[in-house]
Amino acid sequence: MVGSINVDLIQSVEGLPRPGETVLSFRSTRLPGGKGANQAVAAARMGAPTRMTGAVGTDEGGEWMRRLLQEHGVETDGIRSLEDYSTGLALIAVDCSGENQIIVNSGANEAVEPFHIGALAQDARALLAQLEIKADTVRALFTTPGAEDRIRILNAAPALPEAHGLFEHTDILIVNQHELAHYVALDVAPETAEEALVARKLISRPDQVVIVTLGALGAVAVWQDRHFHAPALSVNPVDTIGAGDCFCGALAALLDAGETIESALPLANAAAALCTQKEGAIPAMPSRSEAEAALTGGV
């Protein structure tokens, strides 16, 4: 796992602000976050041995994040503490329906360089990365000797132009419908599993698969010659922060354990649904047993 580590400052509001509008929050909360950290904890909670490479500042927030990751079962020897950077910071507004707006200051995440990858790819079955760190660092992870024998999973979020250069080195690409629209230049994001089949435009090898998350409609895996749709569990979300990251980390853990995409997708959906039932990201990540129980008995 290579990715970002942030401190999340969450403001709960009645409605999200429009451009130029000021709104008052009725609650402020500090929670651990960052797409990399979120996905690492999600993978660890699903039972996968999880090692993270990343960076934090030497500030209190960095120490706090390292300690929390360790408490959730993530190996943190690959996380560097940097004196010249602050720990990444996310400012998040969440409305009463669970929708959110997020502004991220990268901080130390900007300093995760390709040479920090080391031997990470040599002792892992699955490699997972996101785009809150440099694309060149992700490329180094996916192209380091031995990486082609691993499952290389890229959550191409946030949507960035430089991500296109990573797709050829990726075995499993995960995007939501809005990110998919960005990467295939659609004016309107796909809303159904059938519409999501446009993801085939991103496939360059027969062994690649694109997984498109569709929110309340679940997720669809798209190959060159077939697709598989796994519906979502029906829930009333408390907030949606970290649900996508939970899906990615859970899926990576399940594939690392030998599950097929078809068997892993429904369980990853269940984990993501459970994540929406609690506030924040890392504190809301469910265990595998909780996800299995939700899948068989409903949330």
Secondary structure, 3 states (H helix, E strand, C coil): CECCCEEEEEEEECCCCCCCCCCCEEEEEEEEECHHHHHHHHHHHCCCCEEEEEEEECCHHHHHHHHHHHHCCEEEEEEEEECCCCCEEEEEEECCCCCEEEEEECHHHHHCCHHHCCCHHHHCCEEEECCCCCHHHHHHHHHCCCHHHCEEEEECCCCCHHHHHHHHHCCEEEEEHHHHHHHCCCCCCCCCCCHHHHHHHHCCCCCCEEEEECHHHCEEEECCCCEEEECCCCCCCCCCCCHHHHHHHHHHHHHHCCCCHHHHHHHHHHHHHHHCCCCCCHHHCCCHHHHHHHHHHCC
